[in-house]
Amino acid sequence: MAEKVSPIDIQKHLSGVEYPASKQALVDHAKESGAPQEVLDALQELGDGDYDAPTAVTHGVFGS
């Protein structure tokens, strides 16, 4: 789990993502938005598959 990053940090760099989005699409969008490595690392920890909303990404990174 990502200890140095908050859900707000992640969502800030995912602003404008069209859901549903794959893990790779989320990582790519975060890279394009200038996300720091901690955010990219947290997104890389997501399971493969599509995420249908920002809350699904948060749950994927931080658990329930």
mmCIF file as gemmi writes it, N, C-alpha and C atoms, coordinates in Angstrom:
data_model
loop_
_atom_site.group_PDB
_atom_site.id
_atom_site.type_symbol
_atom_site.label_atom_id
_atom_site.label_alt_id
_atom_site.label_comp_id
_atom_site.label_asym_id
_atom_site.label_entity_id
_atom_site.label_seq_id
_atom_site.pdbx_PDB_ins_code
_atom_site.Cartn_x
_atom_site.Cartn_y
_atom_site.Cartn_z
_atom_site.occupancy
_atom_site.B_iso_or_equiv
_atom_site.pdbx_formal_charge
_atom_site.auth_seq_id
_atom_site.auth_asym_id
_atom_site.pdbx_PDB_model_num
ATOM 1 N N . MET Axp A 1 ? 0.84 -1.178 0 1 0 ? 1 A 1
ATOM 2 C CA . MET Axp A 1 ? 0 0 0 1 0 ? 1 A 1
ATOM 3 C C . MET Axp A 1 ? 0.884 1.239 0 1 0 ? 1 A 1
ATOM 4 N N . ALA Axp A 2 ? 0.359 2.319 -0.535 1 0 ? 2 A 1
ATOM 5 C CA . ALA Axp A 2 ? 1.103 3.57 -0.63 1 0 ? 2 A 1
ATOM 6 C C . ALA Axp A 2 ? 0.96 4.355 0.667 1 0 ? 2 A 1
ATOM 7 N N . GLU Axp A 3 ? 2.042 4.478 1.416 1 0 ? 3 A 1
ATOM 8 C CA . GLU Axp A 3 ? 1.966 5.191 2.686 1 0 ? 3 A 1
ATOM 9 C C . GLU Axp A 3 ? 2.206 6.679 2.542 1 0 ? 3 A 1
ATOM 10 N N . LYS Axp A 4 ? 2.95 7.092 1.535 1 0 ? 4 A 1
ATOM 11 C CA . LYS Axp A 4 ? 3.333 8.49 1.404 1 0 ? 4 A 1
ATOM 12 C C . LYS Axp A 4 ? 2.36 9.294 0.562 1 0 ? 4 A 1
ATOM 13 N N . VAL Axp A 5 ? 1.315 8.685 0.108 1 0 ? 5 A 1
ATOM 14 C CA . VAL Axp A 5 ? 0.384 9.352 -0.786 1 0 ? 5 A 1
ATOM 15 C C . VAL Axp A 5 ? -1.021 9.26 -0.209 1 0 ? 5 A 1
ATOM 16 N N . SER Axp A 6 ? -1.813 10.284 -0.436 1 0 ? 6 A 1
ATOM 17 C CA . SER Axp A 6 ? -3.188 10.281 0.075 1 0 ? 6 A 1
ATOM 18 C C . SER Axp A 6 ? -4.162 10.097 -1.086 1 0 ? 6 A 1
ATOM 19 N N . PRO Axp A 7 ? -5.396 9.753 -0.777 1 0 ? 7 A 1
ATOM 20 C CA . PRO Axp A 7 ? -6.398 9.66 -1.841 1 0 ? 7 A 1
ATOM 21 C C . PRO Axp A 7 ? -6.544 10.98 -2.601 1 0 ? 7 A 1
ATOM 22 N N . ILE Axp A 8 ? -6.395 12.082 -1.912 1 0 ? 8 A 1
ATOM 23 C CA . ILE Axp A 8 ? -6.495 13.392 -2.563 1 0 ? 8 A 1
ATOM 24 C C . ILE Axp A 8 ? -5.369 13.56 -3.578 1 0 ? 8 A 1
ATOM 25 N N . ASP Axp A 9 ? -4.152 13.144 -3.216 1 0 ? 9 A 1
ATOM 26 C CA . ASP Axp A 9 ? -3.021 13.225 -4.147 1 0 ? 9 A 1
ATOM 27 C C . ASP Axp A 9 ? -3.316 12.443 -5.422 1 0 ? 9 A 1
ATOM 28 N N . ILE Axp A 10 ? -3.835 11.253 -5.251 1 0 ? 10 A 1
ATOM 29 C CA . ILE Axp A 10 ? -4.121 10.403 -6.405 1 0 ? 10 A 1
ATOM 30 C C . ILE Axp A 10 ? -5.208 11.025 -7.269 1 0 ? 10 A 1
ATOM 31 N N . GLN Axp A 11 ? -6.304 11.438 -6.659 1 0 ? 11 A 1
ATOM 32 C CA . GLN Axp A 11 ? -7.413 11.976 -7.435 1 0 ? 11 A 1
ATOM 33 C C . GLN Axp A 11 ? -7.048 13.289 -8.125 1 0 ? 11 A 1
ATOM 34 N N . LYS Axp A 12 ? -6.17 14.071 -7.513 1 0 ? 12 A 1
ATOM 35 C CA . LYS Axp A 12 ? -5.725 15.319 -8.138 1 0 ? 12 A 1
ATOM 36 C C . LYS Axp A 12 ? -5.078 15.034 -9.495 1 0 ? 12 A 1
ATOM 37 N N . HIS Axp A 13 ? -4.323 13.963 -9.575 1 0 ? 13 A 1
ATOM 38 C CA . HIS Axp A 13 ? -3.617 13.632 -10.811 1 0 ? 13 A 1
ATOM 39 C C . HIS Axp A 13 ? -4.45 12.781 -11.758 1 0 ? 13 A 1
ATOM 40 N N . LEU Axp A 14 ? -5.649 12.404 -11.328 1 0 ? 14 A 1
ATOM 41 C CA . LEU Axp A 14 ? -6.554 11.66 -12.206 1 0 ? 14 A 1
ATOM 42 C C . LEU Axp A 14 ? -7.712 12.531 -12.688 1 0 ? 14 A 1
ATOM 43 N N . SER Axp A 15 ? -7.669 13.81 -12.37 1 0 ? 15 A 1
ATOM 44 C CA . SER Axp A 15 ? -8.717 14.726 -12.792 1 0 ? 15 A 1
ATOM 45 C C . SER Axp A 15 ? -8.858 14.68 -14.31 1 0 ? 15 A 1
ATOM 46 N N . GLY Axp A 16 ? -10.091 14.511 -14.766 1 0 ? 16 A 1
ATOM 47 C CA . GLY Axp A 16 ? -10.356 14.469 -16.199 1 0 ? 16 A 1
ATOM 48 C C . GLY Axp A 16 ? -10.349 13.091 -16.82 1 0 ? 16 A 1
ATOM 49 N N . VAL Axp A 17 ? -10.032 12.066 -16.044 1 0 ? 17 A 1
ATOM 50 C CA . VAL Axp A 17 ? -10.058 10.696 -16.568 1 0 ? 17 A 1
ATOM 51 C C . VAL Axp A 17 ? -11.497 10.324 -16.911 1 0 ? 17 A 1
ATOM 52 N N . GLU Axp A 18 ? -11.667 9.667 -18.04 1 0 ? 18 A 1
ATOM 53 C CA . GLU Axp A 18 ? -12.983 9.156 -18.404 1 0 ? 18 A 1
ATOM 54 C C . GLU Axp A 18 ? -13.102 7.719 -17.911 1 0 ? 18 A 1
ATOM 55 N N . TYR Axp A 19 ? -14.094 7.49 -17.058 1 0 ? 19 A 1
ATOM 56 C CA . TYR Axp A 19 ? -14.346 6.161 -16.509 1 0 ? 19 A 1
ATOM 57 C C . TYR Axp A 19 ? -15.407 5.468 -17.325 1 0 ? 19 A 1
ATOM 58 N N . PRO Axp A 20 ? -15.364 4.137 -17.443 1 0 ? 20 A 1
ATOM 59 C CA . PRO Axp A 20 ? -14.37 3.249 -16.844 1 0 ? 20 A 1
ATOM 60 C C . PRO Axp A 20 ? -13.004 3.412 -17.501 1 0 ? 20 A 1
ATOM 61 N N . ALA Axp A 21 ? -11.978 3.161 -16.687 1 0 ? 21 A 1
ATOM 62 C CA . ALA Axp A 21 ? -10.6 3.29 -17.155 1 0 ? 21 A 1
ATOM 63 C C . ALA Axp A 21 ? -9.785 2.101 -16.661 1 0 ? 21 A 1
ATOM 64 N N . SER Axp A 22 ? -8.898 1.639 -17.501 1 0 ? 22 A 1
ATOM 65 C CA . SER Axp A 22 ? -8.017 0.533 -17.119 1 0 ? 22 A 1
ATOM 66 C C . SER Axp A 22 ? -6.899 1.045 -16.218 1 0 ? 22 A 1
ATOM 67 N N . LYS Axp A 23 ? -6.256 0.132 -15.547 1 0 ? 23 A 1
ATOM 68 C CA . LYS Axp A 23 ? -5.099 0.475 -14.72 1 0 ? 23 A 1
ATOM 69 C C . LYS Axp A 23 ? -4.076 1.244 -15.548 1 0 ? 23 A 1
ATOM 70 N N . GLN Axp A 24 ? -3.769 0.747 -16.745 1 0 ? 24 A 1
ATOM 71 C CA . GLN Axp A 24 ? -2.76 1.401 -17.582 1 0 ? 24 A 1
ATOM 72 C C . GLN Axp A 24 ? -3.199 2.801 -18 1 0 ? 24 A 1
ATOM 73 N N . ALA Axp A 25 ? -4.477 2.974 -18.299 1 0 ? 25 A 1
ATOM 74 C CA . ALA Axp A 25 ? -4.981 4.301 -18.662 1 0 ? 25 A 1
ATOM 75 C C . ALA Axp A 25 ? -4.84 5.27 -17.487 1 0 ? 25 A 1
ATOM 76 N N . LEU Axp A 26 ? -5.077 4.786 -16.277 1 0 ? 26 A 1
ATOM 77 C CA . LEU Axp A 26 ? -4.933 5.621 -15.086 1 0 ? 26 A 1
ATOM 78 C C . LEU Axp A 26 ? -3.48 6.027 -14.88 1 0 ? 26 A 1
ATOM 79 N N . VAL Axp A 27 ? -2.578 5.067 -15.017 1 0 ? 27 A 1
ATOM 80 C CA . VAL Axp A 27 ? -1.145 5.351 -14.861 1 0 ? 27 A 1
ATOM 81 C C . VAL Axp A 27 ? -0.7 6.342 -15.934 1 0 ? 27 A 1
ATOM 82 N N . ASP Axp A 28 ? -1.105 6.121 -17.173 1 0 ? 28 A 1
ATOM 83 C CA . ASP Axp A 28 ? -0.718 7.013 -18.269 1 0 ? 28 A 1
ATOM 84 C C . ASP Axp A 28 ? -1.237 8.427 -18.033 1 0 ? 28 A 1
ATOM 85 N N . HIS Axp A 29 ? -2.485 8.54 -17.601 1 0 ? 29 A 1
ATOM 86 C CA . HIS Axp A 29 ? -3.068 9.862 -17.351 1 0 ? 29 A 1
ATOM 87 C C . HIS Axp A 29 ? -2.317 10.571 -16.216 1 0 ? 29 A 1
ATOM 88 N N . ALA Axp A 30 ? -2.005 9.834 -15.168 1 0 ? 30 A 1
ATOM 89 C CA . ALA Axp A 30 ? -1.271 10.433 -14.044 1 0 ? 30 A 1
ATOM 90 C C . ALA Axp A 30 ? 0.109 10.915 -14.496 1 0 ? 30 A 1
ATOM 91 N N . LYS Axp A 31 ? 0.785 10.128 -15.325 1 0 ? 31 A 1
ATOM 92 C CA . LYS Axp A 31 ? 2.094 10.54 -15.857 1 0 ? 31 A 1
ATOM 93 C C . LYS Axp A 31 ? 1.965 11.84 -16.638 1 0 ? 31 A 1
ATOM 94 N N . GLU Axp A 32 ? 0.95 11.897 -17.504 1 0 ? 32 A 1
ATOM 95 C CA . GLU Axp A 32 ? 0.736 13.084 -18.332 1 0 ? 32 A 1
ATOM 96 C C . GLU Axp A 32 ? 0.398 14.31 -17.495 1 0 ? 32 A 1
ATOM 97 N N . SER Axp A 33 ? -0.192 14.101 -16.324 1 0 ? 33 A 1
ATOM 98 C CA . SER Axp A 33 ? -0.559 15.235 -15.468 1 0 ? 33 A 1
ATOM 99 C C . SER Axp A 33 ? 0.587 15.649 -14.555 1 0 ? 33 A 1
ATOM 100 N N . GLY Axp A 34 ? 1.734 14.984 -14.683 1 0 ? 34 A 1
ATOM 101 C CA . GLY Axp A 34 ? 2.894 15.355 -13.878 1 0 ? 34 A 1
ATOM 102 C C . GLY Axp A 34 ? 2.91 14.78 -12.473 1 0 ? 34 A 1
ATOM 103 N N . ALA Axp A 35 ? 2.258 13.649 -12.294 1 0 ? 35 A 1
ATOM 104 C CA . ALA Axp A 35 ? 2.189 13.02 -10.976 1 0 ? 35 A 1
ATOM 105 C C . ALA Axp A 35 ? 3.579 12.631 -10.476 1 0 ? 35 A 1
ATOM 106 N N . PRO Axp A 36 ? 3.813 12.804 -9.178 1 0 ? 36 A 1
ATOM 107 C CA . PRO Axp A 36 ? 5.088 12.361 -8.614 1 0 ? 36 A 1
ATOM 108 C C . PRO Axp A 36 ? 5.186 10.84 -8.603 1 0 ? 36 A 1
ATOM 109 N N . GLN Axp A 37 ? 6.385 10.342 -8.431 1 0 ? 37 A 1
ATOM 110 C CA . GLN Axp A 37 ? 6.62 8.899 -8.464 1 0 ? 37 A 1
ATOM 111 C C . GLN Axp A 37 ? 5.785 8.152 -7.432 1 0 ? 37 A 1
ATOM 112 N N . GLU Axp A 38 ? 5.532 8.75 -6.278 1 0 ? 38 A 1
ATOM 113 C CA . GLU Axp A 38 ? 4.743 8.076 -5.237 1 0 ? 38 A 1
ATOM 114 C C . GLU Axp A 38 ? 3.329 7.768 -5.724 1 0 ? 38 A 1
ATOM 115 N N . VAL Axp A 39 ? 2.749 8.703 -6.474 1 0 ? 39 A 1
ATOM 116 C CA . VAL Axp A 39 ? 1.405 8.486 -7.021 1 0 ? 39 A 1
ATOM 117 C C . VAL Axp A 39 ? 1.453 7.399 -8.085 1 0 ? 39 A 1
ATOM 118 N N . LEU Axp A 40 ? 2.443 7.469 -8.955 1 0 ? 40 A 1
ATOM 119 C CA . LEU Axp A 40 ? 2.573 6.44 -9.996 1 0 ? 40 A 1
ATOM 120 C C . LEU Axp A 40 ? 2.777 5.064 -9.388 1 0 ? 40 A 1
ATOM 121 N N . ASP Axp A 41 ? 3.593 4.982 -8.352 1 0 ? 41 A 1
ATOM 122 C CA . ASP Axp A 41 ? 3.824 3.694 -7.678 1 0 ? 41 A 1
ATOM 123 C C . ASP Axp A 41 ? 2.528 3.156 -7.084 1 0 ? 41 A 1
ATOM 124 N N . ALA Axp A 42 ? 1.739 4.039 -6.478 1 0 ? 42 A 1
ATOM 125 C CA . ALA Axp A 42 ? 0.469 3.611 -5.875 1 0 ? 42 A 1
ATOM 126 C C . ALA Axp A 42 ? -0.471 3.074 -6.945 1 0 ? 42 A 1
ATOM 127 N N . LEU Axp A 43 ? -0.54 3.745 -8.077 1 0 ? 43 A 1
ATOM 128 C CA . LEU Axp A 43 ? -1.412 3.283 -9.158 1 0 ? 43 A 1
ATOM 129 C C . LEU Axp A 43 ? -0.917 1.974 -9.759 1 0 ? 43 A 1
ATOM 130 N N . GLN Axp A 44 ? 0.395 1.776 -9.794 1 0 ? 44 A 1
ATOM 131 C CA . GLN Axp A 44 ? 0.952 0.521 -10.306 1 0 ? 44 A 1
ATOM 132 C C . GLN Axp A 44 ? 0.556 -0.663 -9.434 1 0 ? 44 A 1
ATOM 133 N N . GLU Axp A 45 ? 0.226 -0.398 -8.174 1 0 ? 45 A 1
ATOM 134 C CA . GLU Axp A 45 ? -0.178 -1.471 -7.261 1 0 ? 45 A 1
ATOM 135 C C . GLU Axp A 45 ? -1.613 -1.934 -7.486 1 0 ? 45 A 1
ATOM 136 N N . LEU Axp A 46 ? -2.374 -1.193 -8.277 1 0 ? 46 A 1
ATOM 137 C CA . LEU Axp A 46 ? -3.752 -1.594 -8.563 1 0 ? 46 A 1
ATOM 138 C C . LEU Axp A 46 ? -3.782 -2.934 -9.272 1 0 ? 46 A 1
ATOM 139 N N . GLY Axp A 47 ? -4.845 -3.665 -9.061 1 0 ? 47 A 1
ATOM 140 C CA . GLY Axp A 47 ? -5.052 -4.896 -9.808 1 0 ? 47 A 1
ATOM 141 C C . GLY Axp A 47 ? -5.424 -4.574 -11.246 1 0 ? 47 A 1
ATOM 142 N N . ASP Axp A 48 ? -5.171 -5.502 -12.143 1 0 ? 48 A 1
ATOM 143 C CA . ASP Axp A 48 ? -5.56 -5.3 -13.533 1 0 ? 48 A 1
ATOM 144 C C . ASP Axp A 48 ? -7.074 -5.27 -13.622 1 0 ? 48 A 1
ATOM 145 N N . GLY Axp A 49 ? -7.563 -4.599 -14.62 1 0 ? 49 A 1
ATOM 146 C CA . GLY Axp A 49 ? -9.006 -4.505 -14.806 1 0 ? 49 A 1
ATOM 147 C C . GLY Axp A 49 ? -9.418 -3.06 -14.978 1 0 ? 49 A 1
ATOM 148 N N . ASP Axp A 50 ? -10.721 -2.862 -15.128 1 0 ? 50 A 1
ATOM 149 C CA . ASP Axp A 50 ? -11.259 -1.519 -15.307 1 0 ? 50 A 1
ATOM 150 C C . ASP Axp A 50 ? -11.806 -0.988 -13.99 1 0 ? 50 A 1
ATOM 151 N N . TYR Axp A 51 ? -11.656 0.305 -13.82 1 0 ? 51 A 1
ATOM 152 C CA . TYR Axp A 51 ? -12.149 1.005 -12.635 1 0 ? 51 A 1
ATOM 153 C C . TYR Axp A 51 ? -13.233 1.959 -13.103 1 0 ? 51 A 1
ATOM 154 N N . ASP Axp A 52 ? -14.413 1.877 -12.465 1 0 ? 52 A 1
ATOM 155 C CA . ASP Axp A 52 ? -15.575 2.602 -12.981 1 0 ? 52 A 1
ATOM 156 C C . ASP Axp A 52 ? -15.799 3.969 -12.352 1 0 ? 52 A 1
ATOM 157 N N . ALA Axp A 53 ? -15.002 4.327 -11.346 1 0 ? 53 A 1
ATOM 158 C CA . ALA Axp A 53 ? -15.19 5.618 -10.672 1 0 ? 53 A 1
ATOM 159 C C . ALA Axp A 53 ? -13.968 5.928 -9.813 1 0 ? 53 A 1
ATOM 160 N N . PRO Axp A 54 ? -13.796 7.19 -9.447 1 0 ? 54 A 1
ATOM 161 C CA . PRO Axp A 54 ? -12.681 7.545 -8.565 1 0 ? 54 A 1
ATOM 162 C C . PRO Axp A 54 ? -12.674 6.75 -7.253 1 0 ? 54 A 1
ATOM 163 N N . THR Axp A 55 ? -13.854 6.473 -6.726 1 0 ? 55 A 1
ATOM 164 C CA . THR Axp A 55 ? -13.907 5.708 -5.479 1 0 ? 55 A 1
ATOM 165 C C . THR Axp A 55 ? -13.36 4.296 -5.665 1 0 ? 55 A 1
ATOM 166 N N . ALA Axp A 56 ? -13.554 3.715 -6.846 1 0 ? 56 A 1
ATOM 167 C CA . ALA Axp A 56 ? -13.021 2.379 -7.107 1 0 ? 56 A 1
ATOM 168 C C . ALA Axp A 56 ? -11.496 2.401 -7.108 1 0 ? 56 A 1
ATOM 169 N N . VAL Axp A 57 ? -10.915 3.476 -7.623 1 0 ? 57 A 1
ATOM 170 C CA . VAL Axp A 57 ? -9.452 3.614 -7.618 1 0 ? 57 A 1
ATOM 171 C C . VAL Axp A 57 ? -8.967 3.74 -6.177 1 0 ? 57 A 1
ATOM 172 N N . THR Axp A 58 ? -9.624 4.581 -5.403 1 0 ? 58 A 1
ATOM 173 C CA . THR Axp A 58 ? -9.244 4.758 -3.988 1 0 ? 58 A 1
ATOM 174 C C . THR Axp A 58 ? -9.308 3.438 -3.247 1 0 ? 58 A 1
ATOM 175 N N . HIS Axp A 59 ? -10.396 2.69 -3.443 1 0 ? 59 A 1
ATOM 176 C CA . HIS Axp A 59 ? -10.508 1.377 -2.781 1 0 ? 59 A 1
ATOM 177 C C . HIS Axp A 59 ? -9.434 0.421 -3.259 1 0 ? 59 A 1
ATOM 178 N N . GLY Axp A 60 ? -9.087 0.486 -4.53 1 0 ? 60 A 1
ATOM 179 C CA . GLY Axp A 60 ? -8.054 -0.381 -5.077 1 0 ? 60 A 1
ATOM 180 C C . GLY Axp A 60 ? -6.68 -0.11 -4.498 1 0 ? 60 A 1
ATOM 181 N N . VAL Axp A 61 ? -6.402 1.153 -4.231 1 0 ? 61 A 1
ATOM 182 C CA . VAL Axp A 61 ? -5.089 1.517 -3.697 1 0 ? 61 A 1
ATOM 183 C C . VAL Axp A 61 ? -5.026 1.338 -2.189 1 0 ? 61 A 1
ATOM 184 N N . PHE Axp A 62 ? -6.065 1.803 -1.489 1 0 ? 62 A 1
ATOM 185 C CA . PHE Axp A 62 ? -6.017 1.853 -0.029 1 0 ? 62 A 1
ATOM 186 C C . PHE Axp A 62 ? -6.841 0.777 0.657 1 0 ? 62 A 1
ATOM 187 N N . GLY Axp A 63 ? -7.554 -0.034 -0.093 1 0 ? 63 A 1
ATOM 188 C CA . GLY Axp A 63 ? -8.405 -1.044 0.511 1 0 ? 63 A 1
ATOM 189 C C . GLY Axp A 63 ? -9.739 -0.441 0.903 1 0 ? 63 A 1
ATOM 190 N N . SER Axp A 64 ? -10.565 -1.219 1.524 1 0 ? 64 A 1
ATOM 191 C CA . SER Axp A 64 ? -11.907 -0.738 1.865 1 0 ? 64 A 1
ATOM 192 C C . SER Axp A 64 ? -11.823 0.138 3.07 1 0 ? 64 A 1
